[in-house]
Amino acid sequence: MTSPGYCSCYGEERPPVPPPPPPPQSHFGAGKGLIPVLLFGSATGTSTELTADVVILSWSRSCTNMPRVLLLGAACVFLFARVPPAHPLQEMHVSRETIGKISAASKMMRCSAAMDILFLLDGSHSVGKASFERSKRFAITVCDALDISQERVRVGAMQFGSAPHLEFPLDAFPTRQEVKAQVKRMIFKGGRTETGLALKRLLHGGFPGGRNGSVPQLLVIVTDGKSQGHVASPAKQLKERGVTVFAVGVRFPRWEELHALASEPWEQHVLLAEQVEDATNGLLSTLASSALCTIHAPDCRVEAHPCERRTLETVRELAGSAPCWRGSRQTDAVLAARCPFYSWKKVLLSHPATCYRTTCPGPCDARPCQNGGTCVPEGLDRYHCLCPLAFGGEANCAPKLSLECRIDVLFLLDSSAGTTLEGFLRAKAFVKRFAQALLSEDSPARVGVAWYSRELVVAVPVGEYQDVPDLVRSLDHIPFSAGPTLTGSALQQATERGFGSAIRAGQDRPRRVLVLLTESRSQDEVAGPARRARARELLVLGVGSEAVRAELEEITGSPKHTMVYTDSQDLFNQIPELQGKLCSRPRPGCQAQSLDLVFLLDASSSVGPENFAHMQSFLRSCALRFDVNPDVTQVGLVVYGSRVQVAFGLDAHPTRAAVLRAMSQAPYLGGVGSAGTALLHVHDQVMTVQRGARPGVPKALVMLTGGRGVEDATVPAQKLRDNGVSVLVVGMGPVLRDALRRLAGPRDSLIHVAAYADLQYHQDAVIEWICGEARRPVNLCKPSPCMNEGTCVLQNGSYRCECRGGWEGPHCENRVLRGDAPQALGSHQEPAGRQRPNPSLQPHGRLGHPGR
């Protein structure tokens, strides 16, 4: 957009006059009565100001109040600057929970009273094709609440640009499905914004196919409010004839024109279609207050909520002065003086308002979650609690006072010489205290005790004791054998016969847990027997000294299933932790947390196709734990080997089923892989707003690798972390390479898996890490939401994008063009290679609109 400058004649500022072309002569005094004035350089403002480039001169006829002279004219300097349009925003000052209630309530409202509704959609170039599609979506969403029939609600649609065009009259389609289908088929036409012509057509011809005012008439105008003609007069005449007018803004609307169009009170008739559910709720709430619509749920009510409409406008202010020539009223005289020059500055204008919306009571209003738990609504009448660790196994985060979960537990005590008599007695004392503290007569949990050295001996079969004192007395009779430490053999025997008659088939079988207590490294192989035990759905927990931590992690399959102590008291203090592990169940993923999640898979020849299949299966299991949709969790997948390949991007698949299918189709590449190259590719081509990443949403990368080809990956991984992306490294193989440790950074960002087949046993640890990252606060400018090299600036809990010359829009997604109006990237042909703006640029969660 080009804004003309100003002409100064005798120190007076006049409205701009388009300058004629300069004469061909360039020497002083050439031409007829003209003074050529040359000004070199440009005035460049700060990041919030505009670059002014230009110097154009004109002759004295451009200054109309100056007397004609023969040889002397006046020089007028015109300044042309690119001025972006105002960026209005609307924000409701309510909690996220209330926003969710508003969205849910819009789906519970129905309109069955007889009325005629005409949608008047702005299809001009200033709106653009993308915003026109959002206008159609708004109309379709409203239709979902209408009881459309010839006797009750009739709906028609008209599009206007340079001229109004009737899409279909009100009596054309008698069912909701037909009306919605016809709205979907509407084609964007473009042209000028002649809102007034469309209103005048309705004044002369009425609602096409309507009932001539015998029923209430509603006109829903969806426009950006940038009409190129007068709208106030025809809008007033329509309202005087009894037509109720809703003005619904789209793209970046001009609020003052929407107010001129809409019926009063404006708070109930001016809406914003960019927020479809909110705008639908607002429109239906207004109709409900007139008894045209009803709410099919008890205790729902229309409430006034504070909201704010903001406009980011560019204004001119005096920046200084510079020497210039000016004409004089005296004949043949030229004066040197100082002329003012100006800069452009952005000013944020706020307009407090009130928004009337319908809300219904939610399942979390009664605060059902105890002990600091967080209630997460699931629809209108269901919820689940996110509980602190100590209360994670109970409904509503109720306190746990005993071992109330239904499990069979076998304690396996090391009685070998390597553990020593002191260590063996310590283990027996631990089991005694555990039984006395947590078991009761009514406890559904059952306990057994076995010991081993060379062979396994079951001292107390699971559940075969009269009461807790009887169990404790049985422990006193377990001997210390001082033989070899054959832990692997003991694990195998415990899996096969340790639970004895406690084994039941089918769903009636309680959860089985094997708790190994040892302070000595095994003298036989443990990985195979431990893997077979876990494969038989046996939860293996390890309790031991620091010296056997690594072996216990190999046996249990996860550091989360391992507890290490330093002395007897430290061991006894771990009874509550063991209690929590025994009764904990795998929790679902972060169902209510917005998250952009990318998996990076090593598909090089060092992994092999069989192990790659294990990783694919693991990814599918992880994906089942997340609510995959564009508003909650987005998932992407990148593989690397002989090359780096994006299997699918963040915004490629909007459902969990589609993600699961795509994961199964990820290719095994082979060849030599470079983890560093793959991480850079994720940084540049995947975790960007142009590729589907959402501003203000936590971002996490989970990298699964065999450990080869990671020597060059430390710097790219840190680059991702610096850009707001959390990185977890899952390293496979019997030996943890030092390069993987350097790549992972903090210790809690590395998970070591001894074998690819053991990945399934580390799923809880991976999910827990991901969900922990999803709950961390985010930097709204990392990764930058600004496109086309725009700069993101944090401001008052939100952000704004400062665009380079030639670009505009909330995220610098629109190219500035000379002509009738700027066009969005989606509404005209783009040069090859340029990325189109992504719908995921809409703010999420705590994120506000740019410019707030």
Beta strands, then each sheet from edge to edge (+ up, - down):
strand 1: 2-3
strand 2: 7-9
strand 3: 12-14
strand 4: 42-44
strand 5: 51-56
strand 6: 78-82
strand 7: 87-92
strand 8: 109-110
strand 9: 115-122
strand 10: 153-160
strand 11: 164-168
strand 12: 217-223
strand 13: 243-249
strand 14: 270-272
strand 15: 294-295
strand 16: 301-327
strand 17: 334-359
strand 18: 374-378
strand 19: 382-386
strand 20: 407-414
strand 21: 446-452
strand 22: 456-460
strand 23: 511-518
strand 24: 538-545
strand 25: 562-565
strand 26: 595-602
strand 27: 633-640
strand 28: 644-648
strand 29: 699-705
strand 30: 725-732
strand 31: 750-753
strand 32: 791-795
strand 33: 798-802
strand 34: 807-808
strand 35: 814-815
sheet 1: 1+ 6- 5+ 4-
sheet 2: 2+ 3-
sheet 3: 7+ 16- 17+
sheet 4: 8+ 15-
sheet 5: 11+ 10- 9- 12- 13- 14-
sheet 6: 18+ 19-
sheet 7: 22+ 21- 20- 23- 24- 25-
sheet 8: 28+ 27- 26- 29- 30- 31-
sheet 9: 32+ 33-
sheet 10: 34+ 35-
end
